[in-house]
Amino acid sequence: MKNILFVCTGNSCRSVMAEGLFRKMTADRPGEFTVGSAGISAVDGFAPTPATIEAMEREGVDVSDHRSRRLTADMICVADKIYVMEEIHRRAVLRLAPQAGPKVFLLGQFAPAGGNAPDLRDIPDPIRMSEDFYRNVLAVIRDCMTKLVERL
């Protein structure tokens, strides 16, 4: 079973969206993956933002029970693949576990050409932004996740 980890800043928006979409997109592949998410600056135990919960509900995914987790070296070590939202997250992962380099990827590099985020590497943080911004970020993550899941 492959252990997949998604990482952002606070584990309340982007990585929650990515984890939820990954679970939905791989539901027909039971036993193949375990998936989780964490944030480099997260405080343990907080719910996703209301805008994240609402955006994911529109995708048919309930993330209301999710609780934030701060990224740890142990999480990095047990993960087979780590997908980060920004370059700063990749650097934070490597500070905690320098040997993890070969298994850390920017999720934005899976954005399909002509999709919602052509040539995008960093996925922008929607925290404290408009609902439209959240929807746009979710669309980018969905496009990336579609391509990622096809490759796994």
Phi and psi in radians as a Rosetta constraint file:
Dihedral C 1 N 2 CA 2 C 2 CIRCULARHARMONIC -1.503 0.35
Dihedral N 2 CA 2 C 2 N 3 CIRCULARHARMONIC 2.350 0.35
Dihedral C 2 N 3 CA 3 C 3 CIRCULARHARMONIC -1.733 0.35
Dihedral N 3 CA 3 C 3 N 4 CIRCULARHARMONIC 2.020 0.35
Dihedral C 3 N 4 CA 4 C 4 CIRCULARHARMONIC -1.905 0.35
Dihedral N 4 CA 4 C 4 N 5 CIRCULARHARMONIC 2.347 0.35
Dihedral C 4 N 5 CA 5 C 5 CIRCULARHARMONIC -2.242 0.35
Dihedral N 5 CA 5 C 5 N 6 CIRCULARHARMONIC 2.285 0.35
Dihedral C 5 N 6 CA 6 C 6 CIRCULARHARMONIC -1.880 0.35
Dihedral N 6 CA 6 C 6 N 7 CIRCULARHARMONIC 2.383 0.35
Dihedral C 6 N 7 CA 7 C 7 CIRCULARHARMONIC -2.261 0.35
Dihedral N 7 CA 7 C 7 N 8 CIRCULARHARMONIC 2.340 0.35
Dihedral C 7 N 8 CA 8 C 8 CIRCULARHARMONIC -2.394 0.35
Dihedral N 8 CA 8 C 8 N 9 CIRCULARHARMONIC -2.662 0.35
Dihedral C 8 N 9 CA 9 C 9 CIRCULARHARMONIC -1.500 0.35
Dihedral N 9 CA 9 C 9 N 10 CIRCULARHARMONIC -1.039 0.35
Dihedral C 9 N 10 CA 10 C 10 CIRCULARHARMONIC -1.868 0.35
Dihedral N 10 CA 10 C 10 N 11 CIRCULARHARMONIC -0.053 0.35
Dihedral C 10 N 11 CA 11 C 11 CIRCULARHARMONIC 0.972 0.35
Dihedral N 11 CA 11 C 11 N 12 CIRCULARHARMONIC 0.716 0.35
Dihedral C 11 N 12 CA 12 C 12 CIRCULARHARMONIC -2.270 0.35
Dihedral N 12 CA 12 C 12 N 13 CIRCULARHARMONIC -0.145 0.35
Dihedral C 12 N 13 CA 13 C 13 CIRCULARHARMONIC -2.323 0.35
Dihedral N 13 CA 13 C 13 N 14 CIRCULARHARMONIC -1.529 0.35
Dihedral C 13 N 14 CA 14 C 14 CIRCULARHARMONIC -1.066 0.35
Dihedral N 14 CA 14 C 14 N 15 CIRCULARHARMONIC -0.871 0.35
Dihedral C 14 N 15 CA 15 C 15 CIRCULARHARMONIC -1.192 0.35
Dihedral N 15 CA 15 C 15 N 16 CIRCULARHARMONIC -0.510 0.35
Dihedral C 15 N 16 CA 16 C 16 CIRCULARHARMONIC -1.162 0.35
Dihedral N 16 CA 16 C 16 N 17 CIRCULARHARMONIC -0.774 0.35
Dihedral C 16 N 17 CA 17 C 17 CIRCULARHARMONIC -1.053 0.35
Dihedral N 17 CA 17 C 17 N 18 CIRCULARHARMONIC -0.809 0.35
Dihedral C 17 N 18 CA 18 C 18 CIRCULARHARMONIC -1.094 0.35
Dihedral N 18 CA 18 C 18 N 19 CIRCULARHARMONIC -0.796 0.35
Dihedral C 18 N 19 CA 19 C 19 CIRCULARHARMONIC -1.058 0.35
Dihedral N 19 CA 19 C 19 N 20 CIRCULARHARMONIC -0.817 0.35
Dihedral C 19 N 20 CA 20 C 20 CIRCULARHARMONIC -1.086 0.35
Dihedral N 20 CA 20 C 20 N 21 CIRCULARHARMONIC -0.765 0.35
Dihedral C 20 N 21 CA 21 C 21 CIRCULARHARMONIC -1.160 0.35
Dihedral N 21 CA 21 C 21 N 22 CIRCULARHARMONIC -0.679 0.35
Dihedral C 21 N 22 CA 22 C 22 CIRCULARHARMONIC -1.074 0.35
Dihedral N 22 CA 22 C 22 N 23 CIRCULARHARMONIC -0.785 0.35
Dihedral C 22 N 23 CA 23 C 23 CIRCULARHARMONIC -1.023 0.35
Dihedral N 23 CA 23 C 23 N 24 CIRCULARHARMONIC -0.775 0.35
Dihedral C 23 N 24 CA 24 C 24 CIRCULARHARMONIC -1.128 0.35
Dihedral N 24 CA 24 C 24 N 25 CIRCULARHARMONIC -0.785 0.35
Dihedral C 24 N 25 CA 25 C 25 CIRCULARHARMONIC -1.284 0.35
Dihedral N 25 CA 25 C 25 N 26 CIRCULARHARMONIC -0.308 0.35
Dihedral C 25 N 26 CA 26 C 26 CIRCULARHARMONIC -1.955 0.35
Dihedral N 26 CA 26 C 26 N 27 CIRCULARHARMONIC 0.223 0.35
Dihedral C 26 N 27 CA 27 C 27 CIRCULARHARMONIC -1.041 0.35
Dihedral N 27 CA 27 C 27 N 28 CIRCULARHARMONIC -0.454 0.35
Dihedral C 27 N 28 CA 28 C 28 CIRCULARHARMONIC -1.520 0.35
Dihedral N 28 CA 28 C 28 N 29 CIRCULARHARMONIC 0.169 0.35
Dihedral C 28 N 29 CA 29 C 29 CIRCULARHARMONIC -2.204 0.35
Dihedral N 29 CA 29 C 29 N 30 CIRCULARHARMONIC 0.996 0.35
Dihedral C 29 N 30 CA 30 C 30 CIRCULARHARMONIC -1.059 0.35
Dihedral N 30 CA 30 C 30 N 31 CIRCULARHARMONIC 2.484 0.35
Dihedral C 30 N 31 CA 31 C 31 CIRCULARHARMONIC 1.397 0.35
Dihedral N 31 CA 31 C 31 N 32 CIRCULARHARMONIC -0.048 0.35
Dihedral C 31 N 32 CA 32 C 32 CIRCULARHARMONIC -1.535 0.35
Dihedral N 32 CA 32 C 32 N 33 CIRCULARHARMONIC -0.514 0.35
Dihedral C 32 N 33 CA 33 C 33 CIRCULARHARMONIC -2.379 0.35
Dihedral N 33 CA 33 C 33 N 34 CIRCULARHARMONIC 2.617 0.35
Dihedral C 33 N 34 CA 34 C 34 CIRCULARHARMONIC -2.004 0.35
Dihedral N 34 CA 34 C 34 N 35 CIRCULARHARMONIC 2.548 0.35
Dihedral C 34 N 35 CA 35 C 35 CIRCULARHARMONIC -2.435 0.35
Dihedral N 35 CA 35 C 35 N 36 CIRCULARHARMONIC 2.528 0.35
Dihedral C 35 N 36 CA 36 C 36 CIRCULARHARMONIC -2.666 0.35
Dihedral N 36 CA 36 C 36 N 37 CIRCULARHARMONIC 3.129 0.35
Dihedral C 36 N 37 CA 37 C 37 CIRCULARHARMONIC -2.586 0.35
Dihedral N 37 CA 37 C 37 N 38 CIRCULARHARMONIC 2.799 0.35
Dihedral C 37 N 38 CA 38 C 38 CIRCULARHARMONIC -2.764 0.35
Dihedral N 38 CA 38 C 38 N 39 CIRCULARHARMONIC 2.931 0.35
Dihedral C 38 N 39 CA 39 C 39 CIRCULARHARMONIC -2.224 0.35
Dihedral N 39 CA 39 C 39 N 40 CIRCULARHARMONIC 2.506 0.35
Dihedral C 39 N 40 CA 40 C 40 CIRCULARHARMONIC -1.203 0.35
Dihedral N 40 CA 40 C 40 N 41 CIRCULARHARMONIC -0.429 0.35
Dihedral C 40 N 41 CA 41 C 41 CIRCULARHARMONIC -2.154 0.35
Dihedral N 41 CA 41 C 41 N 42 CIRCULARHARMONIC 0.333 0.35
Dihedral C 41 N 42 CA 42 C 42 CIRCULARHARMONIC -1.203 0.35
Dihedral N 42 CA 42 C 42 N 43 CIRCULARHARMONIC 2.616 0.35
Dihedral C 42 N 43 CA 43 C 43 CIRCULARHARMONIC -1.809 0.35
Dihedral N 43 CA 43 C 43 N 44 CIRCULARHARMONIC 2.218 0.35
Dihedral C 43 N 44 CA 44 C 44 CIRCULARHARMONIC -1.035 0.35
Dihedral N 44 CA 44 C 44 N 45 CIRCULARHARMONIC 2.403 0.35
Dihedral C 44 N 45 CA 45 C 45 CIRCULARHARMONIC 1.699 0.35
Dihedral N 45 CA 45 C 45 N 46 CIRCULARHARMONIC 0.067 0.35
Dihedral C 45 N 46 CA 46 C 46 CIRCULARHARMONIC -1.619 0.35
Dihedral N 46 CA 46 C 46 N 47 CIRCULARHARMONIC 2.569 0.35
Dihedral C 46 N 47 CA 47 C 47 CIRCULARHARMONIC -1.307 0.35
Dihedral N 47 CA 47 C 47 N 48 CIRCULARHARMONIC 2.796 0.35
Dihedral C 47 N 48 CA 48 C 48 CIRCULARHARMONIC -1.084 0.35
Dihedral N 48 CA 48 C 48 N 49 CIRCULARHARMONIC 2.830 0.35
Dihedral C 48 N 49 CA 49 C 49 CIRCULARHARMONIC -1.119 0.35
Dihedral N 49 CA 49 C 49 N 50 CIRCULARHARMONIC 2.642 0.35
Dihedral C 49 N 50 CA 50 C 50 CIRCULARHARMONIC -0.971 0.35
Dihedral N 50 CA 50 C 50 N 51 CIRCULARHARMONIC -0.654 0.35
Dihedral C 50 N 51 CA 51 C 51 CIRCULARHARMONIC -1.150 0.35
Dihedral N 51 CA 51 C 51 N 52 CIRCULARHARMONIC -0.601 0.35
Dihedral C 51 N 52 CA 52 C 52 CIRCULARHARMONIC -1.164 0.35
Dihedral N 52 CA 52 C 52 N 53 CIRCULARHARMONIC -0.814 0.35
Dihedral C 52 N 53 CA 53 C 53 CIRCULARHARMONIC -1.019 0.35
Dihedral N 53 CA 53 C 53 N 54 CIRCULARHARMONIC -0.796 0.35
Dihedral C 53 N 54 CA 54 C 54 CIRCULARHARMONIC -1.135 0.35
Dihedral N 54 CA 54 C 54 N 55 CIRCULARHARMONIC -0.796 0.35
Dihedral C 54 N 55 CA 55 C 55 CIRCULARHARMONIC -1.066 0.35
Dihedral N 55 CA 55 C 55 N 56 CIRCULARHARMONIC -0.727 0.35
Dihedral C 55 N 56 CA 56 C 56 CIRCULARHARMONIC -1.246 0.35
Dihedral N 56 CA 56 C 56 N 57 CIRCULARHARMONIC -0.564 0.35
Dihedral C 56 N 57 CA 57 C 57 CIRCULARHARMONIC -1.033 0.35
Dihedral N 57 CA 57 C 57 N 58 CIRCULARHARMONIC -0.664 0.35
Dihedral C 57 N 58 CA 58 C 58 CIRCULARHARMONIC -1.136 0.35
Dihedral N 58 CA 58 C 58 N 59 CIRCULARHARMONIC -0.391 0.35
Dihedral C 58 N 59 CA 59 C 59 CIRCULARHARMONIC -1.545 0.35
Dihedral N 59 CA 59 C 59 N 60 CIRCULARHARMONIC -0.040 0.35
Dihedral C 59 N 60 CA 60 C 60 CIRCULARHARMONIC 1.386 0.35
Dihedral N 60 CA 60 C 60 N 61 CIRCULARHARMONIC 0.427 0.35
Dihedral C 60 N 61 CA 61 C 61 CIRCULARHARMONIC -2.161 0.35
Dihedral N 61 CA 61 C 61 N 62 CIRCULARHARMONIC 2.186 0.35
Dihedral C 61 N 62 CA 62 C 62 CIRCULARHARMONIC -1.669 0.35
Dihedral N 62 CA 62 C 62 N 63 CIRCULARHARMONIC 1.970 0.35
Dihedral C 62 N 63 CA 63 C 63 CIRCULARHARMONIC -1.957 0.35
Dihedral N 63 CA 63 C 63 N 64 CIRCULARHARMONIC 0.229 0.35
Dihedral C 63 N 64 CA 64 C 64 CIRCULARHARMONIC -1.118 0.35
Dihedral N 64 CA 64 C 64 N 65 CIRCULARHARMONIC -0.425 0.35
Dihedral C 64 N 65 CA 65 C 65 CIRCULARHARMONIC -1.514 0.35
Dihedral N 65 CA 65 C 65 N 66 CIRCULARHARMONIC -0.136 0.35
Dihedral C 65 N 66 CA 66 C 66 CIRCULARHARMONIC -1.074 0.35
Dihedral N 66 CA 66 C 66 N 67 CIRCULARHARMONIC 2.511 0.35
Dihedral C 66 N 67 CA 67 C 67 CIRCULARHARMONIC -2.283 0.35
Dihedral N 67 CA 67 C 67 N 68 CIRCULARHARMONIC 2.396 0.35
Dihedral C 67 N 68 CA 68 C 68 CIRCULARHARMONIC -1.107 0.35
Dihedral N 68 CA 68 C 68 N 69 CIRCULARHARMONIC 2.614 0.35
Dihedral C 68 N 69 CA 69 C 69 CIRCULARHARMONIC -2.374 0.35
Dihedral N 69 CA 69 C 69 N 70 CIRCULARHARMONIC 2.395 0.35
Dihedral C 69 N 70 CA 70 C 70 CIRCULARHARMONIC -1.401 0.35
Dihedral N 70 CA 70 C 70 N 71 CIRCULARHARMONIC 2.373 0.35
Dihedral C 70 N 71 CA 71 C 71 CIRCULARHARMONIC -1.090 0.35
Dihedral N 71 CA 71 C 71 N 72 CIRCULARHARMONIC 2.362 0.35
Dihedral C 71 N 72 CA 72 C 72 CIRCULARHARMONIC -2.218 0.35
Dihedral N 72 CA 72 C 72 N 73 CIRCULARHARMONIC 2.811 0.35
Dihedral C 72 N 73 CA 73 C 73 CIRCULARHARMONIC -1.068 0.35
Dihedral N 73 CA 73 C 73 N 74 CIRCULARHARMONIC -0.631 0.35
Dihedral C 73 N 74 CA 74 C 74 CIRCULARHARMONIC -1.071 0.35
Dihedral N 74 CA 74 C 74 N 75 CIRCULARHARMONIC -0.745 0.35
Dihedral C 74 N 75 CA 75 C 75 CIRCULARHARMONIC -1.041 0.35
Dihedral N 75 CA 75 C 75 N 76 CIRCULARHARMONIC -0.738 0.35
Dihedral C 75 N 76 CA 76 C 76 CIRCULARHARMONIC -1.122 0.35
Dihedral N 76 CA 76 C 76 N 77 CIRCULARHARMONIC -0.784 0.35
Dihedral C 76 N 77 CA 77 C 77 CIRCULARHARMONIC -1.108 0.35
Dihedral N 77 CA 77 C 77 N 78 CIRCULARHARMONIC -0.663 0.35
Dihedral C 77 N 78 CA 78 C 78 CIRCULARHARMONIC -1.450 0.35
Dihedral N 78 CA 78 C 78 N 79 CIRCULARHARMONIC -0.266 0.35
Dihedral C 78 N 79 CA 79 C 79 CIRCULARHARMONIC -1.309 0.35
Dihedral N 79 CA 79 C 79 N 80 CIRCULARHARMONIC 2.438 0.35
Dihedral C 79 N 80 CA 80 C 80 CIRCULARHARMONIC -1.492 0.35
Dihedral N 80 CA 80 C 80 N 81 CIRCULARHARMONIC -0.629 0.35
Dihedral C 80 N 81 CA 81 C 81 CIRCULARHARMONIC -2.423 0.35
Dihedral N 81 CA 81 C 81 N 82 CIRCULARHARMONIC 2.408 0.35
Dihedral C 81 N 82 CA 82 C 82 CIRCULARHARMONIC -2.187 0.35
Dihedral N 82 CA 82 C 82 N 83 CIRCULARHARMONIC 2.170 0.35
Dihedral C 82 N 83 CA 83 C 83 CIRCULARHARMONIC -1.988 0.35
Dihedral N 83 CA 83 C 83 N 84 CIRCULARHARMONIC 2.103 0.35
Dihedral C 83 N 84 CA 84 C 84 CIRCULARHARMONIC -1.899 0.35
Dihedral N 84 CA 84 C 84 N 85 CIRCULARHARMONIC 2.751 0.35
Dihedral C 84 N 85 CA 85 C 85 CIRCULARHARMONIC -1.539 0.35
Dihedral N 85 CA 85 C 85 N 86 CIRCULARHARMONIC -0.488 0.35
Dihedral C 85 N 86 CA 86 C 86 CIRCULARHARMONIC -2.471 0.35
Dihedral N 86 CA 86 C 86 N 87 CIRCULARHARMONIC 2.802 0.35
Dihedral C 86 N 87 CA 87 C 87 CIRCULARHARMONIC -1.010 0.35
Dihedral N 87 CA 87 C 87 N 88 CIRCULARHARMONIC -0.648 0.35
Dihedral C 87 N 88 CA 88 C 88 CIRCULARHARMONIC -1.052 0.35
Dihedral N 88 CA 88 C 88 N 89 CIRCULARHARMONIC -0.578 0.35
Dihedral C 88 N 89 CA 89 C 89 CIRCULARHARMONIC -1.235 0.35
Dihedral N 89 CA 89 C 89 N 90 CIRCULARHARMONIC -0.676 0.35
Dihedral C 89 N 90 CA 90 C 90 CIRCULARHARMONIC -1.069 0.35
Dihedral N 90 CA 90 C 90 N 91 CIRCULARHARMONIC -0.772 0.35
Dihedral C 90 N 91 CA 91 C 91 CIRCULARHARMONIC -1.116 0.35
Dihedral N 91 CA 91 C 91 N 92 CIRCULARHARMONIC -0.661 0.35
Dihedral C 91 N 92 CA 92 C 92 CIRCULARHARMONIC -1.137 0.35
Dihedral N 92 CA 92 C 92 N 93 CIRCULARHARMONIC -0.714 0.35
Dihedral C 92 N 93 CA 93 C 93 CIRCULARHARMONIC -1.043 0.35
Dihedral N 93 CA 93 C 93 N 94 CIRCULARHARMONIC -0.799 0.35
Dihedral C 93 N 94 CA 94 C 94 CIRCULARHARMONIC -1.241 0.35
Dihedral N 94 CA 94 C 94 N 95 CIRCULARHARMONIC -0.455 0.35
Dihedral C 94 N 95 CA 95 C 95 CIRCULARHARMONIC -1.164 0.35
Dihedral N 95 CA 95 C 95 N 96 CIRCULARHARMONIC -0.687 0.35
Dihedral C 95 N 96 CA 96 C 96 CIRCULARHARMONIC -1.318 0.35
Dihedral N 96 CA 96 C 96 N 97 CIRCULARHARMONIC -0.583 0.35
Dihedral C 96 N 97 CA 97 C 97 CIRCULARHARMONIC -2.570 0.35
Dihedral N 97 CA 97 C 97 N 98 CIRCULARHARMONIC 1.447 0.35
Dihedral C 97 N 98 CA 98 C 98 CIRCULARHARMONIC -0.974 0.35
Dihedral N 98 CA 98 C 98 N 99 CIRCULARHARMONIC -0.492 0.35
Dihedral C 98 N 99 CA 99 C 99 CIRCULARHARMONIC -1.299 0.35
Dihedral N 99 CA 99 C 99 N 100 CIRCULARHARMONIC -0.114 0.35
Dihedral C 99 N 100 CA 100 C 100 CIRCULARHARMONIC -1.410 0.35
Dihedral N 100 CA 100 C 100 N 101 CIRCULARHARMONIC -0.096 0.35
Dihedral C 100 N 101 CA 101 C 101 CIRCULARHARMONIC -0.736 0.35
Dihedral N 101 CA 101 C 101 N 102 CIRCULARHARMONIC -0.875 0.35
Dihedral C 101 N 102 CA 102 C 102 CIRCULARHARMONIC -1.145 0.35
Dihedral N 102 CA 102 C 102 N 103 CIRCULARHARMONIC -0.248 0.35
Dihedral C 102 N 103 CA 103 C 103 CIRCULARHARMONIC -1.937 0.35
Dihedral N 103 CA 103 C 103 N 104 CIRCULARHARMONIC 0.217 0.35
Dihedral C 103 N 104 CA 104 C 104 CIRCULARHARMONIC -1.899 0.35
Dihedral N 104 CA 104 C 104 N 105 CIRCULARHARMONIC 2.251 0.35
Dihedral C 104 N 105 CA 105 C 105 CIRCULARHARMONIC -2.358 0.35
Dihedral N 105 CA 105 C 105 N 106 CIRCULARHARMONIC 2.549 0.35
Dihedral C 105 N 106 CA 106 C 106 CIRCULARHARMONIC -1.356 0.35
Dihedral N 106 CA 106 C 106 N 107 CIRCULARHARMONIC 2.155 0.35
Dihedral C 106 N 107 CA 107 C 107 CIRCULARHARMONIC -1.045 0.35
Dihedral N 107 CA 107 C 107 N 108 CIRCULARHARMONIC -0.615 0.35
Dihedral C 107 N 108 CA 108 C 108 CIRCULARHARMONIC -1.057 0.35
Dihedral N 108 CA 108 C 108 N 109 CIRCULARHARMONIC -0.359 0.35
Dihedral C 108 N 109 CA 109 C 109 CIRCULARHARMONIC -1.250 0.35
Dihedral N 109 CA 109 C 109 N 110 CIRCULARHARMONIC -0.157 0.35
Dihedral C 109 N 110 CA 110 C 110 CIRCULARHARMONIC -1.646 0.35
Dihedral N 110 CA 110 C 110 N 111 CIRCULARHARMONIC 0.084 0.35
Dihedral C 110 N 111 CA 111 C 111 CIRCULARHARMONIC -1.154 0.35
Dihedral N 111 CA 111 C 111 N 112 CIRCULARHARMONIC 2.184 0.35
Dihedral C 111 N 112 CA 112 C 112 CIRCULARHARMONIC -1.254 0.35
Dihedral N 112 CA 112 C 112 N 113 CIRCULARHARMONIC 2.565 0.35
Dihedral C 112 N 113 CA 113 C 113 CIRCULARHARMONIC -1.039 0.35
Dihedral N 113 CA 113 C 113 N 114 CIRCULARHARMONIC 2.348 0.35
Dihedral C 113 N 114 CA 114 C 114 CIRCULARHARMONIC 1.400 0.35
Dihedral N 114 CA 114 C 114 N 115 CIRCULARHARMONIC 0.067 0.35
Dihedral C 114 N 115 CA 115 C 115 CIRCULARHARMONIC -1.463 0.35
Dihedral N 115 CA 115 C 115 N 116 CIRCULARHARMONIC -2.708 0.35
Dihedral C 115 N 116 CA 116 C 116 CIRCULARHARMONIC -1.300 0.35
Dihedral N 116 CA 116 C 116 N 117 CIRCULARHARMONIC -0.230 0.35
Dihedral C 116 N 117 CA 117 C 117 CIRCULARHARMONIC -2.508 0.35
Dihedral N 117 CA 117 C 117 N 118 CIRCULARHARMONIC 1.076 0.35
Dihedral C 117 N 118 CA 118 C 118 CIRCULARHARMONIC -1.086 0.35
Dihedral N 118 CA 118 C 118 N 119 CIRCULARHARMONIC 2.400 0.35
Dihedral C 118 N 119 CA 119 C 119 CIRCULARHARMONIC 1.090 0.35
Dihedral N 119 CA 119 C 119 N 120 CIRCULARHARMONIC 0.349 0.35
Dihedral C 119 N 120 CA 120 C 120 CIRCULARHARMONIC -1.621 0.35
Dihedral N 120 CA 120 C 120 N 121 CIRCULARHARMONIC 2.295 0.35
Dihedral C 120 N 121 CA 121 C 121 CIRCULARHARMONIC -1.853 0.35
Dihedral N 121 CA 121 C 121 N 122 CIRCULARHARMONIC -0.891 0.35
Dihedral C 121 N 122 CA 122 C 122 CIRCULARHARMONIC -1.515 0.35
Dihedral N 122 CA 122 C 122 N 123 CIRCULARHARMONIC 2.322 0.35
Dihedral C 122 N 123 CA 123 C 123 CIRCULARHARMONIC -1.627 0.35
Dihedral N 123 CA 123 C 123 N 124 CIRCULARHARMONIC 2.098 0.35
Dihedral C 123 N 124 CA 124 C 124 CIRCULARHARMONIC -1.142 0.35
Dihedral N 124 CA 124 C 124 N 125 CIRCULARHARMONIC 2.602 0.35
Dihedral C 124 N 125 CA 125 C 125 CIRCULARHARMONIC -1.430 0.35
Dihedral N 125 CA 125 C 125 N 126 CIRCULARHARMONIC 2.133 0.35
Dihedral C 125 N 126 CA 126 C 126 CIRCULARHARMONIC -1.505 0.35
Dihedral N 126 CA 126 C 126 N 127 CIRCULARHARMONIC -0.031 0.35
Dihedral C 126 N 127 CA 127 C 127 CIRCULARHARMONIC -0.939 0.35
Dihedral N 127 CA 127 C 127 N 128 CIRCULARHARMONIC 2.299 0.35
Dihedral C 127 N 128 CA 128 C 128 CIRCULARHARMONIC 1.094 0.35
Dihedral N 128 CA 128 C 128 N 129 CIRCULARHARMONIC 0.382 0.35
Dihedral C 128 N 129 CA 129 C 129 CIRCULARHARMONIC -1.842 0.35
Dihedral N 129 CA 129 C 129 N 130 CIRCULARHARMONIC 3.103 0.35
Dihedral C 129 N 130 CA 130 C 130 CIRCULARHARMONIC -1.233 0.35
Dihedral N 130 CA 130 C 130 N 131 CIRCULARHARMONIC 2.873 0.35
Dihedral C 130 N 131 CA 131 C 131 CIRCULARHARMONIC -1.067 0.35
Dihedral N 131 CA 131 C 131 N 132 CIRCULARHARMONIC -0.660 0.35
Dihedral C 131 N 132 CA 132 C 132 CIRCULARHARMONIC -1.064 0.35
Dihedral N 132 CA 132 C 132 N 133 CIRCULARHARMONIC -0.709 0.35
Dihedral C 132 N 133 CA 133 C 133 CIRCULARHARMONIC -1.095 0.35
Dihedral N 133 CA 133 C 133 N 134 CIRCULARHARMONIC -0.777 0.35
Dihedral C 133 N 134 CA 134 C 134 CIRCULARHARMONIC -1.004 0.35
Dihedral N 134 CA 134 C 134 N 135 CIRCULARHARMONIC -0.803 0.35
Dihedral C 134 N 135 CA 135 C 135 CIRCULARHARMONIC -1.082 0.35
Dihedral N 135 CA 135 C 135 N 136 CIRCULARHARMONIC -0.697 0.35
Dihedral C 135 N 136 CA 136 C 136 CIRCULARHARMONIC -1.146 0.35
Dihedral N 136 CA 136 C 136 N 137 CIRCULARHARMONIC -0.748 0.35
Dihedral C 136 N 137 CA 137 C 137 CIRCULARHARMONIC -1.109 0.35
Dihedral N 137 CA 137 C 137 N 138 CIRCULARHARMONIC -0.745 0.35
Dihedral C 137 N 138 CA 138 C 138 CIRCULARHARMONIC -1.064 0.35
Dihedral N 138 CA 138 C 138 N 139 CIRCULARHARMONIC -0.689 0.35
Dihedral C 138 N 139 CA 139 C 139 CIRCULARHARMONIC -1.102 0.35
Dihedral N 139 CA 139 C 139 N 140 CIRCULARHARMONIC -0.707 0.35
Dihedral C 139 N 140 CA 140 C 140 CIRCULARHARMONIC -1.093 0.35
Dihedral N 140 CA 140 C 140 N 141 CIRCULARHARMONIC -0.844 0.35
Dihedral C 140 N 141 CA 141 C 141 CIRCULARHARMONIC -1.082 0.35
Dihedral N 141 CA 141 C 141 N 142 CIRCULARHARMONIC -0.732 0.35
Dihedral C 141 N 142 CA 142 C 142 CIRCULARHARMONIC -1.041 0.35
Dihedral N 142 CA 142 C 142 N 143 CIRCULARHARMONIC -0.793 0.35
Dihedral C 142 N 143 CA 143 C 143 CIRCULARHARMONIC -1.045 0.35
Dihedral N 143 CA 143 C 143 N 144 CIRCULARHARMONIC -0.793 0.35
Dihedral C 143 N 144 CA 144 C 144 CIRCULARHARMONIC -1.111 0.35
Dihedral N 144 CA 144 C 144 N 145 CIRCULARHARMONIC -0.745 0.35
Dihedral C 144 N 145 CA 145 C 145 CIRCULARHARMONIC -1.140 0.35
Dihedral N 145 CA 145 C 145 N 146 CIRCULARHARMONIC -0.658 0.35
Dihedral C 145 N 146 CA 146 C 146 CIRCULARHARMONIC -1.025 0.35
Dihedral N 146 CA 146 C 146 N 147 CIRCULARHARMONIC -0.824 0.35
Dihedral C 146 N 147 CA 147 C 147 CIRCULARHARMONIC -1.194 0.35
Dihedral N 147 CA 147 C 147 N 148 CIRCULARHARMONIC -0.715 0.35
Dihedral C 147 N 148 CA 148 C 148 CIRCULARHARMONIC -1.065 0.35
Dihedral N 148 CA 148 C 148 N 149 CIRCULARHARMONIC -0.860 0.35
Dihedral C 148 N 149 CA 149 C 149 CIRCULARHARMONIC -1.091 0.35
Dihedral N 149 CA 149 C 149 N 150 CIRCULARHARMONIC -0.627 0.35
Dihedral C 149 N 150 CA 150 C 150 CIRCULARHARMONIC -1.067 0.35
Dihedral N 150 CA 150 C 150 N 151 CIRCULARHARMONIC -0.566 0.35
Dihedral C 150 N 151 CA 151 C 151 CIRCULARHARMONIC -1.474 0.35
Dihedral N 151 CA 151 C 151 N 152 CIRCULARHARMONIC -0.317 0.35
